Amino acid sequence: MSVKISNSGDKLIIFLSGEIDHHSAAEMRYFIDGELERSTPSVVVFDFSEVDFMDSSGIGLVMGRLRVISGWGGKAVIENPRPNIRKMLKLAGLEKLTGQEQKK
């Protein structure tokens, strides 16, 4: 589990890597929430390009941060999820954040 954050003013990019499970999600949440409180960016990008595995704790991590971000009118985006992660996001109804939502 690893979290790296790049802050460029109004945009915060959160680079996640490894496995996101119950234990790692708690650590990630603590680290991410601290940076969100300090910077309150208008756009938060979650980069999932290096995430190999994610269970429901990863979905909870994203959904909880969405509530925080939307509280100040910010926007969240998910970038570069691998196919297995994209499937989890779709099942959770979060596919719209990837920009890959299927038009009906």
C-alpha positions as CSV (number, residue, x, y, z in Angstrom):
1,M,0.0,0.0,0.0
2,S,1.3,3.4,-0.9
3,V,-0.2,6.9,-1.3
4,K,1.6,9.8,-2.9
5,I,0.1,13.1,-3.3
6,S,0.8,15.9,-5.8
7,N,-0.8,19.3,-4.9
8,S,-0.9,21.9,-7.6
9,G,-3.2,24.5,-6.1
10,D,-6.7,23.8,-7.0
11,K,-5.9,20.2,-8.1
12,L,-4.9,17.4,-5.9
13,I,-3.7,14.2,-7.5
14,I,-3.7,11.1,-5.3
15,F,-1.5,8.2,-6.6
16,L,-2.5,4.9,-5.1
17,S,-0.6,1.7,-5.4
18,G,-0.6,-1.9,-4.2
19,E,-3.6,-3.5,-2.6
20,I,-6.5,-1.7,-1.1
21,D,-8.1,-3.8,1.6
22,H,-9.4,-3.2,5.1
23,H,-6.0,-2.5,6.7
24,S,-4.5,-0.4,4.0
25,A,-7.7,1.6,3.4
26,A,-7.6,2.8,7.0
27,E,-4.1,4.1,6.6
28,M,-4.8,5.7,3.2
29,R,-7.9,7.4,4.5
30,Y,-6.0,9.0,7.4
31,F,-3.3,10.3,5.0
32,I,-5.7,11.5,2.3
33,D,-8.1,13.2,4.7
34,G,-5.2,15.2,6.2
35,E,-4.2,16.6,2.9
36,L,-7.8,17.2,1.8
37,E,-8.4,19.3,5.0
38,R,-5.2,21.3,4.4
39,S,-5.8,22.1,0.8
40,T,-9.6,21.8,0.0
41,P,-8.9,21.5,-3.8
42,S,-11.6,22.0,-6.4
43,V,-10.6,18.9,-8.2
44,V,-9.3,15.6,-6.7
45,V,-7.9,13.0,-9.0
46,F,-7.5,9.4,-7.8
47,D,-4.9,7.7,-9.9
48,F,-5.5,3.9,-9.7
49,S,-2.8,2.9,-12.3
50,E,-0.7,1.0,-9.8
51,V,-3.5,-0.6,-7.8
52,D,-3.4,-4.4,-8.2
53,F,-6.3,-5.4,-6.0
54,M,-9.2,-3.6,-4.3
55,D,-12.0,-5.0,-2.1
56,S,-15.1,-3.2,-0.8
57,S,-12.8,-1.2,1.5
58,G,-11.4,0.6,-1.5
59,I,-15.0,1.5,-2.6
60,G,-15.6,2.8,0.9
61,L,-12.4,4.8,0.7
62,V,-13.4,6.5,-2.5
63,M,-17.1,7.1,-1.5
64,G,-16.1,8.6,1.9
65,R,-13.7,11.0,0.2
66,L,-16.4,11.9,-2.3
67,R,-18.6,13.0,0.5
68,V,-15.8,15.2,1.9
69,I,-14.9,16.7,-1.4
70,S,-18.5,17.4,-2.4
71,G,-19.0,19.1,1.0
72,W,-17.1,22.1,-0.3
73,G,-18.3,21.8,-3.9
74,G,-15.3,20.0,-5.3
75,K,-15.2,17.4,-8.0
76,A,-13.5,13.9,-8.0
77,V,-12.2,11.9,-10.9
78,I,-10.8,8.4,-11.1
79,E,-8.0,7.8,-13.6
80,N,-6.3,4.7,-15.0
81,P,-8.1,1.9,-13.2
82,R,-7.1,-1.5,-14.4
83,P,-9.9,-3.8,-15.8
84,N,-10.5,-5.6,-12.5
85,I,-10.7,-2.3,-10.6
86,R,-12.9,-0.7,-13.3
87,K,-15.3,-3.7,-12.8
88,M,-15.5,-3.0,-9.1
89,L,-16.1,0.7,-9.7
90,K,-18.9,-0.2,-12.1
91,L,-20.6,-2.5,-9.7
92,A,-20.5,0.2,-7.0
93,G,-22.0,2.8,-9.4
94,L,-18.7,4.8,-9.5
95,E,-17.9,4.3,-13.2
96,K,-19.1,7.8,-14.0
97,L,-16.1,9.1,-12.1
98,T,-13.8,7.4,-14.6
99,G,-15.3,9.2,-17.6
100,Q,-16.0,5.8,-19.1
101,E,-19.7,5.5,-18.3
102,Q,-21.6,3.8,-21.0
103,K,-24.2,6.0,-22.8
104,K,-27.6,4.4,-22.7
